[in-house]
């Protein structure tokens, strides 16, 4: 999959957080892809979420204002 027309909107070190954000955005009718950039041997790195470029601003706003892990 080529990400020319996709933008990264969220990243985390925790898989469960990436899944929560993906699920929330999919419920809002966004297409979401998670890229696992974590090293399988040492378990460090990030999970990155991408949405189509046309949806990036709205999706980022939703993540920032409606999703909290505190």
TIMIMAR-543384 format. One record per residue (C-alpha): y, z, x; residue number from 1. Coordinates in steps of 0.25 Angstrom, whole numbers, plus 5000, padded with zeros to 4 digits. Example, Ala and Ser with C-alpha at 12.3 -4.5 7.8 and 13.67 -1.06 7.14 Angstrom:
REM TIMIMAR-543384
+-------+------+------+-----+
: north :   up : east :   i :
+-------+------+------+-----+
:  4982 : 5031 : 5049 :   1 :
:  4996 : 5029 : 5055 :   2 :
+-------+------+------+-----+
//
This chain:
REM TIMIMAR-543384
+-------+------+------+-----+
: north :   up : east :   i :
+-------+------+------+-----+
:  5000 : 5000 : 5000 :   1 :
:  5014 : 4996 : 5006 :   2 :
:  5025 : 5006 : 5003 :   3 :
:  5037 : 4995 : 5004 :   4 :
:  5041 : 4998 : 4990 :   5 :
:  5038 : 5013 : 4990 :   6 :
:  5046 : 5025 : 4994 :   7 :
:  5041 : 5039 : 4999 :   8 :
:  5047 : 5049 : 4990 :   9 :
:  5039 : 5062 : 4994 :  10 :
:  5031 : 5068 : 5005 :  11 :
:  5024 : 5080 : 5007 :  12 :
:  5013 : 5087 : 5016 :  13 :
:  5005 : 5091 : 5004 :  14 :
:  4996 : 5082 : 4996 :  15 :
:  4997 : 5090 : 4983 :  16 :
:  5012 : 5089 : 4983 :  17 :
:  5011 : 5074 : 4985 :  18 :
:  5001 : 5073 : 4973 :  19 :
:  5010 : 5081 : 4964 :  20 :
:  5022 : 5072 : 4967 :  21 :
:  5014 : 5060 : 4965 :  22 :
:  5008 : 5065 : 4952 :  23 :
:  5022 : 5069 : 4947 :  24 :
:  5028 : 5055 : 4950 :  25 :
:  5016 : 5048 : 4944 :  26 :
:  5018 : 5056 : 4931 :  27 :
:  5032 : 5050 : 4931 :  28 :
:  5026 : 5036 : 4933 :  29 :
:  5029 : 5034 : 4947 :  30 :
:  5020 : 5027 : 4957 :  31 :
:  5017 : 5036 : 4968 :  32 :
:  5009 : 5035 : 4981 :  33 :
:  5005 : 5046 : 4991 :  34 :
:  5004 : 5042 : 5005 :  35 :
:  4996 : 5052 : 5013 :  36 :
:  5002 : 5053 : 5027 :  37 :
:  4994 : 5066 : 5031 :  38 :
:  4986 : 5066 : 5043 :  39 :
:  4971 : 5068 : 5039 :  40 :
:  4967 : 5075 : 5051 :  41 :
:  4979 : 5085 : 5053 :  42 :
:  4984 : 5086 : 5038 :  43 :
:  4999 : 5084 : 5041 :  44 :
:  5008 : 5073 : 5036 :  45 :
:  5013 : 5070 : 5022 :  46 :
:  5010 : 5064 : 5009 :  47 :
:  5021 : 5054 : 5005 :  48 :
:  5023 : 5049 : 4991 :  49 :
:  5029 : 5035 : 4988 :  50 :
:  5034 : 5029 : 4975 :  51 :
:  5039 : 5014 : 4973 :  52 :
:  5053 : 5012 : 4979 :  53 :
:  5059 : 5010 : 4965 :  54 :
:  5054 : 5024 : 4960 :  55 :
:  5057 : 5032 : 4973 :  56 :
:  5071 : 5038 : 4969 :  57 :
:  5066 : 5043 : 4956 :  58 :
:  5053 : 5048 : 4962 :  59 :
:  5060 : 5055 : 4973 :  60 :
:  5070 : 5062 : 4963 :  61 :
:  5058 : 5066 : 4954 :  62 :
:  5051 : 5072 : 4966 :  63 :
:  5063 : 5080 : 4971 :  64 :
:  5067 : 5085 : 4958 :  65 :
:  5054 : 5087 : 4950 :  66 :
:  5044 : 5091 : 4960 :  67 :
:  5044 : 5104 : 4967 :  68 :
:  5033 : 5111 : 4976 :  69 :
:  5040 : 5124 : 4977 :  70 :
+-------+------+------+-----+
//
